[in-house]
């Protein structure tokens, strides 16, 4: 698909420099399956902070409780950033969606502050809307720590925000980027690269590749973060191997980390030697649902943990997952690697 982009790996913040270099070579030669670059990168989102004009609720089966219906409400906010309010815990303060309030990323992202009970699990598919829609200031109202699941993945959340209507505020949006190219390496041939925004640009570009030893195989997408692209990708569901799905439905019920009772053959993509549920996003003989989910509803969720600021620059991801994403964002703060634009 034309010239393949080249990136500077830059300073290695953590991980093996040799392993990152080897993984980068595998990434570099992997073909791009779909490209969605903006004609004008400077116009991805308006320069003013944005919130919503009114409230909008969406309900679905609970991710972890399964039989219990859960409701999530988006509400306007005068405060900067995204906030989570547990309506069933009125004595607790709202939790700001920020890397400092990330409790764990082992299986999914869990935000928590104050009491151990004041949490919301699997927030990634919700808070990704911050970076994906350029939506800066929102209050999320929930009545439990268990978010709803949908057959259309996060598209119902996007539609709820659209129904509430995104509006601009008087304040200018604020942006952070990395001071220099930096790299983060995992332990399974995975890495992340963060590159600074160029020439004062205030936008986000993502080059994301995955490689699975299942029917999913190798997939890669290159895109600029725009509302249209995020809405397109929001239909991409979580994926699980058939073994993981069976585990969640049997002995996995005994353990909180795998107690995904709400999973069914409609709201997740089940795969192995073949697809056990109907895959989405057919492109060039592949079904790119897994890589679009990874690039937007997972990676962009981690990039939304920059508090009240928008992240700008280029992020390259190869075979990475939740833990590497969040460890990298945390390391950006711990090592003073971010600056304001």
N, C-alpha and C positions, 0 to 999 in steps of 0.2 A: 504494500500500500504506500508506495513512494519511499522517500528516504526515512530510515529508521532514526528516531531521536537518540542523541548521545547525551549522557549526563556525567557530571563530576561527582564522584563518590565523596570527595571532601574529607573532612576530619571525622575519624571514627570515634564516636562517643562511648559506645560499648559494643562488645562482640569482637570476633576475630577478624582482623583486617584481611587475612588470607582467605578466610571463608567467605567474607563479603565479596571480595574480588572474584572468586570462583563462581559464586552465585550470580554476580552481575553479568558474567560472560554468558551464563545460561539464559538470563533475562534478556540480554541485548539481542540475541539471535532469535528470540521467540517472536513470531509474527504477530502483528496487531490485527485482531479480528474485527474490531469496530472502532471508528473514530467519530467523535462528536465535538469538534472544536468550534468555538464561537467566531463569527466573522469579525466581531469587534470586541476584543477582550476587555476593553475599558468600560464596557456597558453591561457587565454581568448583572449587577444589582445597583440600585440607586445609592447615592452617597449618604443619604440620611438614614438614621436608625429607623427600624420598622417594627411595628407590633400589629395586632389585629383590632378591628373595630368593635367586635362583640364576641360573645361566647359561642362555642360550638362543641357539642359532645358527640362521642362515638363509642359504641359498645360492642363487645364481642366476648367469646368464650375466654375464660382465664387461662393464661399461659401455663401456670403451674397447678391451679386448682381444677382446671378442666371443666367440671360441670357447673361451676359458678360463673355467672355473667358479670363482667367487669366493665366499668364506664370510665372513660378518660375525657376530661373537659379542658379545652384550650380557652384561656381568658386573656384579655388585654393586661398589660403591666406598665406602670409608670417607672418601675425600677429597671435598671439596666441588667440585661442578661435573662437567662431562663431560670425559673424557680419551680420547685415541686412542693405542693401543699397536700399533706395527708389530712383529708377532711374528717377521718375517723380518729385522728389524734390532735384535737384542738389545742392541747397544751404544748405541742411541739412547734418550733419555729420552722419556717419554710427552708427547704434545702436548695442552695444555689447549685445549678448545673455547672460544675467546675472540677478540674482535675483534683483539686484539694479535697473534694467530697466524694471521690470515687472509693468505694469500699473494697470492691474486688472486680477483677476482669477474667477470672479463671474460666468460667463457662459463659458468662454474659456480663454486661456492665451493670453494676449495682451502685446506685447513688445513696448516700446516707449521711445524716448529720444528727447531732444530739443523741437521743435515745437509740439503742440498737434496733428498736422497732420502727424507727422513723426512716424507712428506706423505700426504694422502688427498684424492682428487679427488671432486667432486660430492657434498660432504657435506651439502648443504642438505636433501635428502630424508630424511636420517638424523637430523641434529641438530634438525630441526623438532619432533621428538618431545619435546624438552626443554620447550618452551613449550606444545606441543599437549596433552601428557599431564600436565603438572605434575610431570615426572620430573627431579629435581634433580641426582642424583649417579650417574654411570654410567661404567664403563670399556668402551670399544669395542676389541675385539681383531680385527685384520685381518692378513692375510699378504701384502698388496701395497697399492699406492696406488690400486687400481682397485676401486671398490665394485660389488656385484652389482645387476643390474636385474631387475625383476619385472613380469609381465603385469598384476598388480594394484597397480602403483605402490608406495606405501609401506605398504599394508595388511599385507603379510607381516611387516614390521618391528613394527607395532603388535601383531599377534598373537603375535610372539615375546616381546615385553615382557609381554604379558598372561599368556603361558605361564610366564614366569619369575616372575610375580606382583610387582606393585608393593607395597612395604611402607614404613611410616613409620619415621623415625629419631627420636632424642630431641631433636635440635636444631630450633629454629624456622627456617622458611624465611625468607630475606631478600629484600627487594623494592627495586627502583629505579623511579623515574618521572622525568619531566622537571619542572624547576622552574617552567616557564612554557610556554604554547603556542609551538611553533616550527615553521617550515616550511623545506622543502628543495626546490629546483626543479632539474629536469633541462633538457635541451636540445631536447626533442621534445614539449613540452606535457605533461610529466609532473611530478608533485609528490608529496611525502609531508608529512603533518601529524602532529605528536606533541602530544598534549594530556595534562595531568597527571591522575593518578588523583584522583577527587573524594572529599572527606570521608573520607579514610583508606581508601577501598576498595582491595582488593588483587586486582585482576582485570584482564583484558585484553579490550578490545573492538576489533574491526577492521571498518572500512568500506572495501571494496576494489572498485574499478571498473577495467575494461579496455576498450579500444576498438581493434579490429583492422580492417584493410581486407581482410578475407577473410570466409569464411562465418561465422566466430566472431562478428564484429560487436561490439556493445556489451553488456557484462555487468556486473552489480554485485551483491555480497552484503554483508549486514550481520549480524554475529554476535558472540557472546561466546565466548571461548576456554574450552571445556570438553572433557573427555575424549570425550564422546559426539559432539560436533561434529567433533572432529579425526578420530575413527575413521571417521565418515561421509565426510569429505573426503579421507581418505588413499587412496582408490581412484582419485583424479584423477591421470591420467598427465601427464608432460611433453608439450608439443605442439611440433610443428615444421611449417613449411610444406612442401609437396611439394618445392619447390626445395631447401630446406635438407636434407631427407631424402635426395634424390638426390645432393646434394653430399657428404654424409657417407659415402655408399656408393660414390662414385667418386673424383674427384680429392681429396676431403676426406681420404681415407686417408693422404695424403702429409703432412698437417699435424696436429700434436698437438691444436690447438685445435678441430678438427672431426673428429677420428678417433673417432667414436662407433660403433665396429664392432658394439656390442651392440644398437643400435637395430633394431627390426623392426616389422612392422605390427600387433603385439599389445601391445607395451610402450610405445608412444608414440601420441599422437593426431596424425595427419597431416591437414593441411587446406590449402585454397586457395580456389578458387571454390566448392568443395564439400568435404565430409569424405571422405577416402580410407580412413579406418578408422572403425569404429563408435563414435560419441561416447557419452559417459555423462552422467548427471545431467540427464535431461529435465525442464524446468520451464517452463511457459507458452509452449511452442513453441520454446524455446531448449534448447541443451545446455550446461549450466553447468560442464562439466569444466574448461575453461581457467581460469575465474576462481577456482574452488575450489582448483585447483592453485597458482595464483599467490598466493592469500591465505594458504594454510596451508603448503604445502611449500616455498614460496619466501620470502615475507615473514616468516612465523613463524620460519623458519630464521635470518634476520638478527637477529630479536628474541631469539633464543636465544644470541647472541654476547655477552651481558652477563655472561659468566663464571659464577660460582656463584649469581648473583642472578636472580630472576624479574622480568620487566618488567611493570609495571602502568600502566594508563592507556588512552587511546584512540589508535589509529593509523589515519590515513586515507591511502589509496593510490590514485592515479589514473595509470594508464598507466605505472607505474614498473616497474623490473626490478632484477636482482641488484646492479648497480653502484650505482644510486641508493640502494637499501636499505642497502648496506654503507657507502657514503660517509656516509650520514646517521648511522648508529650510531657510526661512528668520530668524526664531528664532535660528537656528544653528549659524548664523552669529551674531545676536544681543547678544547672550549669550556666545559668544566665545567658542563654543562647538566643533569646528573643529580643526584638526591638520594635518600637512603634514606627509606623509609616507616617 
